[in-house]
Amino acid sequence: MKISVRALTVVAAVVFAATTVAGQKVNPKANVKAVGFPPPYWAYPANAPDYAAPPDDGVPRTVPNSNVKLTLTTIREVTTPPDWHQEDHPAMPPVVGNAPKSQVWACGYCHLPVGWGKPENANVANLPEAYFMQQVADYKSGKRRSSIPDIVPHSGMLEAVTNTSDAEIHKAWEYFSKNKLTTQRYKVTEAAMVPKSKVQGGWVLYPIVGPGAGTEPIGKRIIEMPVDPGLVTLRDWRQTFVTYVPPGSLKRGEELVTTGGNGRTQKCTICHGEDLRGIGPFPPIAGRSAIYTFRQLYDFKSGTRAGDWSPLMKDVVAKLTLDDMIAITAYTSSQMP
């Protein structure tokens, strides 16, 4: 009997480990059954396996309101992020703006020199010190992982922090803590029909242009895309995004966030503040990318985000459905950061 159970367990593990979502392998440690639905592709967008970035033609690029000109090769150097608007931030420490090769990725490359990030990663600007340091420690220890672990925004984070000292991480926090986001980068729009989209580089959904373009029903999805995909690809942090959500999401999200939805969850405002801009060591969640926040709720519920502070979210996510997560993140993203 023991042998049979063990054999069945091994078979189940192998099958589960091979599970994919839109070509992406689901983390074998993710409890998809507990969540109730697999990780949606639109929340974990990834470049197609055969995607190749356009070759550098040697022509310098620039962005609006910047005198800086850079080639694509320079823009794509992950240890030195393109700094289009130096007036927007203090001088970057090496860990943020000129990382050693051992770090692999500079913090400012993915999260941008101002720390505001994009839909594929976190806004790390103006985070509480204790929270910032704990999250990096959780990545290093293996306690914080993604339900889809092989996409570059996640694997790149692991590469960046593995050989980075606590002192360097604290330097990064000191720097990013000075860069508060005061504008709304995400325009949340309820819509029954949305532009057809696909990932076309940068782990971000872009509207399809040319063959295949058009609109389609949004269904149970969040479709978040840049207003100007070209400038976002150049990593211009002054660009904005439109976040399409199903009709009724904002009203339902407000109810869940501010009241708990008659026992469906706990009020987000208890820990994150009435304005959702954080209290003490608890981080702000207002005005962030909706799909980024959605991933965090999913990862908490699947068990792959299991850091030292994660038990605080256990009861919050326990009863949440797909519709609930969409509504909550639509509402939090719509609020002023």
Backbone hydrogen bonds, N-H to C=O, Kabsch-Sander energy under -0.5 kcal/mol:
donor,donor_aa,acceptor,acceptor_aa,energy
5,V,1,M,-2.3
6,R,2,K,-2.5
7,A,3,I,-2.7
8,L,4,S,-2.7
9,T,5,V,-2.3
10,V,6,R,-2.4
11,V,7,A,-2.5
12,A,8,L,-2.6
13,A,9,T,-2.5
14,V,10,V,-2.4
15,V,11,V,-2.5
16,F,12,A,-2.8
17,A,13,A,-2.6
18,A,14,V,-1.2
19,T,16,F,-1.3
21,V,24,Q,-2.8
24,Q,21,V,-1.7
26,V,19,T,-2.7
27,N,147,S,-3.3
30,A,27,N,-2.3
31,N,302,S,-2.6
32,V,30,A,-1.5
35,V,31,N,-1.4
36,G,32,V,-2.6
37,F,32,V,-0.5
43,A,40,P,-1.3
44,Y,40,P,-1.2
51,Y,48,A,-2.4
61,R,70,L,-4.0
66,S,63,V,-1.1
70,L,61,R,-2.3
75,I,71,T,-2.4
76,R,72,L,-2.0
77,E,74,T,-1.3
78,V,76,R,-0.8
80,T,77,E,-1.3
84,W,82,P,-0.8
88,D,85,H,-2.1
89,H,86,Q,-1.2
96,V,93,P,-1.6
97,G,93,P,-2.7
98,N,94,P,-2.1
99,A,79,T,-2.0
103,Q,100,P,-1.7
104,V,100,P,-0.8
104,V,101,K,-0.7
105,W,103,Q,-2.6
106,A,78,V,-3.0
107,C,95,V,-2.1
108,G,96,V,-1.8
109,Y,106,A,-1.6
110,C,106,A,-1.0
111,H,107,C,-2.0
115,G,112,L,-1.9
117,G,111,H,-2.4
121,N,118,K,-2.3
124,V,115,G,-2.4
124,V,122,A,-0.8
125,A,115,G,-1.0
126,N,176,F,-1.9
127,L,124,V,-0.8
132,F,128,P,-2.6
133,M,129,E,-2.6
134,Q,130,A,-2.0
135,Q,131,Y,-2.4
136,V,132,F,-1.7
137,A,133,M,-2.0
138,D,134,Q,-2.3
139,Y,135,Q,-2.0
140,K,136,V,-2.5
141,S,137,A,-2.2
142,G,138,D,-0.9
142,G,139,Y,-0.7
143,K,138,D,-1.3
144,R,138,D,-1.8
145,R,143,K,-0.7
145,R,304,T,-2.3
151,I,148,I,-0.8
154,H,151,I,-1.4
155,S,151,I,-2.3
156,G,152,V,-3.6
157,M,153,P,-0.7
158,L,154,H,-1.8
159,E,155,S,-2.1
160,A,156,G,-2.3
161,V,157,M,-1.9
162,T,158,L,-1.7
163,N,159,E,-0.6
164,T,161,V,-1.4
169,I,165,S,-2.3
170,H,166,D,-2.4
171,K,167,A,-1.8
172,A,168,E,-2.1
173,W,169,I,-2.3
174,E,170,H,-2.8
175,Y,171,K,-2.1
176,F,172,A,-2.9
177,S,173,W,-2.6
178,K,175,Y,-1.5
179,N,176,F,-1.6
180,K,178,K,-0.9
182,T,180,K,-0.5
185,R,183,T,-0.8
187,K,185,R,-0.6
187,K,241,F,-2.7
188,V,186,Y,-0.9
189,T,243,T,-3.1
191,A,245,V,-2.3
194,V,216,E,-2.8
196,K,214,G,-2.7
198,K,206,Y,-2.2
200,Q,201,G,-0.5
200,Q,204,V,-1.0
204,V,201,G,-0.6
205,L,224,E,-0.6
206,Y,198,K,-2.7
208,I,196,K,-2.7
213,A,210,G,-2.3
216,E,194,V,-2.2
218,I,192,A,-2.6
221,R,219,G,-1.1
223,I,244,Y,-2.0
224,E,222,I,-0.7
225,M,223,I,-0.5
225,M,242,V,-2.4
227,V,240,T,-2.4
228,D,240,T,-0.5
232,V,228,D,-1.8
233,T,229,P,-2.3
234,L,230,G,-1.1
235,R,232,V,-1.6
236,D,231,L,-1.9
237,W,235,R,-0.8
239,Q,236,D,-1.5
241,F,185,R,-3.2
242,V,225,M,-2.8
243,T,187,K,-2.7
244,Y,223,I,-3.0
244,Y,242,V,-0.6
245,V,189,T,-2.3
249,S,246,P,-1.9
252,R,248,G,-2.0
253,G,249,S,-2.9
254,E,250,L,-2.4
255,E,251,K,-1.8
256,L,252,R,-2.2
257,V,253,G,-2.8
258,T,254,E,-2.5
259,T,255,E,-2.0
260,G,255,E,-0.8
260,G,256,L,-1.1
261,G,255,E,-1.1
264,R,260,G,-0.7
264,R,261,G,-0.9
265,T,260,G,-2.5
268,C,257,V,-1.4
269,T,257,V,-1.2
270,I,267,K,-1.1
271,C,268,C,-0.7
272,H,268,C,-2.5
273,G,269,T,-1.2
276,L,273,G,-1.4
278,G,272,H,-2.9
279,I,271,C,-0.6
279,I,282,F,-0.7
282,F,279,I,-2.7
285,I,276,L,-2.7
286,A,276,L,-1.8
287,G,332,T,-2.6
288,R,285,I,-0.8
293,T,289,S,-2.1
294,F,290,A,-2.5
295,R,291,I,-2.1
296,Q,292,Y,-1.6
297,L,293,T,-2.0
298,Y,294,F,-2.5
299,D,295,R,-3.0
300,F,296,Q,-2.5
301,K,297,L,-2.1
302,S,298,Y,-2.8
303,G,299,D,-1.1
304,T,299,D,-0.9
305,R,299,D,-1.9
306,A,143,K,-2.8
306,A,304,T,-1.0
310,S,307,G,-1.4
312,L,309,W,-1.7
313,M,310,S,-2.4
314,K,311,P,-1.0
317,V,313,M,-2.0
318,A,314,K,-1.1
320,L,317,V,-1.2
325,M,321,T,-2.5
326,I,322,L,-2.3
327,A,323,D,-2.4
328,I,324,D,-2.9
329,T,325,M,-2.2
330,A,326,I,-2.0
331,Y,327,A,-2.2
332,T,328,I,-2.6
333,S,329,T,-1.9
334,S,330,A,-1.3
335,Q,331,Y,-0.7
335,Q,332,T,-0.9
